[in-house]
Amino acid sequence: MSTPPPGPDVAVELAQLRGELSTGLARIEGALALVVERSQRTERDLAALESEVEALKAGRWPLPAVGALTGLAALVVAVWDVLAR
């Protein structure tokens, strides 16, 4: 029992499969390129947000300093009130 030699139908089917495979791979490559572009954009956005957060942290008043200034102001007002009597 030997297999019959491939005919023109087999060649046509192989060409169709090759075309479908090429089309599928092109779609996958396009989707991967889109994912890579979105990932790079997300990384840039994240870096920008991190720099903004660091700038906000640098410009804020530390809470203990605000508490100390409030206490000092209350002390000054209390002393002034006592001396004004």
Backbone as CSV, one residue per row, in Angstrom:
resi,resn,N_x,N_y,N_z,CA_x,CA_y,CA_z,C_x,C_y,C_z
1,MET,0.832,-1.171,0.000,0.000,0.000,0.000,0.880,1.238,0.000
2,SER,0.837,1.944,-1.034,1.580,3.194,-1.104,0.583,4.335,-1.266
3,THR,1.019,5.510,-0.839,0.136,6.673,-0.940,0.203,7.213,-2.353
4,PRO,-0.907,7.677,-2.835,-0.881,8.221,-4.192,-0.120,9.544,-4.207
5,PRO,0.493,9.872,-5.314,1.231,11.145,-5.392,0.268,12.326,-5.237
6,PRO,0.744,13.398,-4.598,-0.137,14.550,-4.396,-0.533,15.170,-5.729
7,GLY,-1.777,15.505,-5.810,-2.283,16.094,-7.037,-2.354,17.604,-6.923
8,PRO,-2.912,18.256,-7.913,-3.012,19.718,-7.894,-3.932,20.223,-6.792
9,ASP,-4.867,19.387,-6.345,-5.762,19.812,-5.266,-4.992,20.047,-3.973
10,VAL,-4.004,19.207,-3.717,-3.205,19.346,-2.495,-2.403,20.639,-2.549
11,ALA,-1.852,20.948,-3.701,-1.070,22.174,-3.848,-1.949,23.402,-3.637
12,VAL,-3.165,23.353,-4.129,-4.095,24.472,-3.961,-4.448,24.637,-2.488
13,GLU,-4.719,23.526,-1.816,-5.045,23.584,-0.390,-3.870,24.127,0.417
14,LEU,-2.660,23.687,0.085,-1.476,24.197,0.789,-1.302,25.695,0.568
15,ALA,-1.562,26.165,-0.621,-1.459,27.597,-0.907,-2.503,28.372,-0.115
16,GLN,-3.708,27.824,-0.014,-4.749,28.493,0.769,-4.383,28.522,2.251
17,LEU,-3.878,27.402,2.750,-3.458,27.364,4.158,-2.331,28.356,4.427
18,ARG,-1.399,28.433,3.490,-0.288,29.369,3.638,-0.804,30.807,3.667
19,GLY,-1.771,31.115,2.826,-2.357,32.457,2.810,-3.100,32.770,4.094
20,GLU,-3.872,31.802,4.588,-4.596,32.012,5.840,-3.635,32.178,7.011
21,LEU,-2.561,31.395,6.991,-1.561,31.512,8.054,-0.882,32.879,8.011
22,SER,-0.559,33.342,6.826,0.060,34.667,6.694,-0.880,35.765,7.181
23,THR,-2.148,35.649,6.831,-3.133,36.636,7.275,-3.274,36.628,8.793
24,GLY,-3.347,35.440,9.369,-3.465,35.332,10.824,-2.249,35.895,11.536
25,LEU,-1.066,35.596,11.018,0.153,36.123,11.637,0.220,37.642,11.521
26,ALA,-0.236,38.189,10.409,-0.244,39.647,10.252,-1.187,40.284,11.267
27,ARG,-2.340,39.661,11.503,-3.273,40.192,12.504,-2.669,40.121,13.904
28,ILE,-1.992,39.022,14.203,-1.360,38.882,15.521,-0.259,39.918,15.693
29,GLU,0.548,40.126,14.656,1.619,41.124,14.737,1.040,42.525,14.937
30,GLY,-0.060,42.817,14.263,-0.707,44.119,14.441,-1.222,44.301,15.855
31,ALA,-1.824,43.253,16.399,-2.336,43.335,17.770,-1.188,43.497,18.764
32,LEU,-0.091,42.790,18.538,1.067,42.922,19.429,1.671,44.323,19.349
33,ALA,1.721,44.883,18.159,2.240,46.245,18.018,1.362,47.230,18.778
34,LEU,0.059,47.021,18.729,-0.862,47.890,19.461,-0.654,47.756,20.966
35,VAL,-0.468,46.532,21.442,-0.232,46.312,22.874,1.071,46.976,23.309
36,VAL,2.112,46.861,22.507,3.397,47.482,22.839,3.257,48.999,22.880
37,GLU,2.546,49.579,21.920,2.364,51.037,21.891,1.587,51.504,23.110
38,ARG,0.541,50.779,23.481,-0.237,51.154,24.665,0.596,51.011,25.931
39,SER,1.417,49.988,25.988,2.276,49.786,27.157,3.271,50.935,27.293
40,GLN,3.853,51.350,26.182,4.800,52.466,26.223,4.100,53.756,26.636
41,ARG,2.897,53.980,26.136,2.144,55.176,26.508,1.800,55.149,27.999
42,THR,1.437,53.979,28.503,1.123,53.842,29.928,2.355,54.118,30.776
43,GLU,3.512,53.638,30.340,4.753,53.899,31.074,5.065,55.396,31.103
44,ARG,4.849,56.083,29.976,5.096,57.530,29.945,4.131,58.258,30.874
45,ASP,2.854,57.870,30.842,1.863,58.499,31.719,2.198,58.256,33.185
46,LEU,2.630,57.047,33.508,2.989,56.716,34.882,4.188,57.535,35.342
47,ALA,5.178,57.695,34.484,6.348,58.499,34.841,5.948,59.957,35.071
48,ALA,5.052,60.475,34.243,4.598,61.857,34.418,3.834,62.015,35.727
49,LEU,2.978,61.061,36.046,2.224,61.134,37.301,3.143,61.015,38.511
50,GLU,4.149,60.160,38.423,5.094,60.031,39.535,5.848,61.338,39.760
51,SER,6.238,62.005,38.680,6.947,63.277,38.847,6.020,64.343,39.433
52,GLU,4.748,64.336,39.050,3.791,65.287,39.625,3.581,65.028,41.111
53,VAL,3.495,63.767,41.497,3.318,63.429,42.915,4.537,63.866,43.713
54,GLU,5.727,63.646,43.179,6.944,64.072,43.877,6.980,65.591,44.026
55,ALA,6.535,66.318,43.000,6.500,67.779,43.093,5.498,68.227,44.153
56,LEU,4.358,67.555,44.222,3.365,67.900,45.245,3.882,67.582,46.640
57,LYS,4.584,66.475,46.786,5.144,66.124,48.088,6.188,67.144,48.527
58,ALA,6.975,67.636,47.588,8.020,68.596,47.930,7.428,69.943,48.330
59,GLY,6.271,70.296,47.784,5.685,71.600,48.054,4.730,71.647,49.223
60,ARG,4.456,70.536,49.842,3.476,70.543,50.939,4.133,70.887,52.263
61,TRP,3.321,71.386,53.168,3.798,71.688,54.512,3.729,70.415,55.334
62,PRO,4.754,70.151,56.097,4.671,68.977,56.965,3.689,69.238,58.106
63,LEU,2.906,68.258,58.448,1.852,68.400,59.446,2.378,68.802,60.824
64,PRO,3.487,68.262,61.313,3.980,68.706,62.624,4.338,70.200,62.653
65,ALA,4.859,70.719,61.555,5.196,72.140,61.518,3.929,72.994,61.585
66,VAL,2.885,72.578,60.906,1.618,73.314,60.952,1.058,73.286,62.371
67,GLY,1.131,72.137,63.026,0.658,72.027,64.409,1.451,72.907,65.355
68,ALA,2.766,72.954,65.174,3.602,73.790,66.034,3.290,75.270,65.826
69,LEU,3.110,75.685,64.579,2.784,77.089,64.309,1.420,77.461,64.882
70,THR,0.459,76.556,64.794,-0.866,76.814,65.361,-0.789,76.939,66.878
71,GLY,-0.031,76.057,67.504,0.151,76.130,68.960,0.847,77.402,69.379
72,LEU,1.864,77.808,68.625,2.582,79.045,68.934,1.664,80.255,68.775
73,ALA,0.842,80.258,67.733,-0.096,81.365,67.539,-1.106,81.415,68.682
74,ALA,-1.586,80.267,69.134,-2.525,80.235,70.260,-1.860,80.745,71.529
75,LEU,-0.596,80.395,71.732,0.138,80.879,72.904,0.298,82.391,72.857
76,VAL,0.628,82.930,71.699,0.791,84.382,71.556,-0.530,85.088,71.837
77,VAL,-1.629,84.568,71.320,-2.937,85.181,71.556,-3.292,85.104,73.034
78,ALA,-3.007,83.994,73.693,-3.320,83.844,75.121,-2.492,84.802,75.962
79,VAL,-1.200,84.921,75.658,-0.341,85.847,76.408,-0.798,87.275,76.174
80,TRP,-1.146,87.620,74.969,-1.597,88.971,74.658,-2.895,89.274,75.408
81,ASP,-3.795,88.287,75.472,-5.054,88.465,76.185,-4.802,88.672,77.679
82,VAL,-3.872,87.920,78.259,-3.564,88.063,79.690,-2.922,89.418,79.957
83,LEU,-2.024,89.843,79.103,-1.344,91.124,79.306,-2.272,92.311,79.043
84,ALA,-3.298,92.119,78.241,-4.219,93.206,77.931,-5.176,93.479,79.078
85,ARG,-5.312,92.612,80.032,-6.250,92.792,81.141,-5.676,93.669,82.143
